[in-house]
Amino acid sequence: MPQLNPSPWFLILVFSWLIFLTVIPPKVVAYSFPNDPTSQSTEKPQTEPWNWPWH
């Protein structure tokens, strides 16, 4: 059975992982998010209690 011979398939596996590890990480690291989060102030907004009649 030729599929049990790991000789060609192991090299294919190694080279494919080598390509994946050299091509994909720079693309992922270079990705920039379009909406960078902005820092918000630490002050709490002034809130007022609700004065609803509950009867």
Secondary structure, DSSP 8 states (H G I E B T S, - for coil): -GGG-HHHHHHHHHHHHHHHHHHHHHHHHT---SS------SS------------
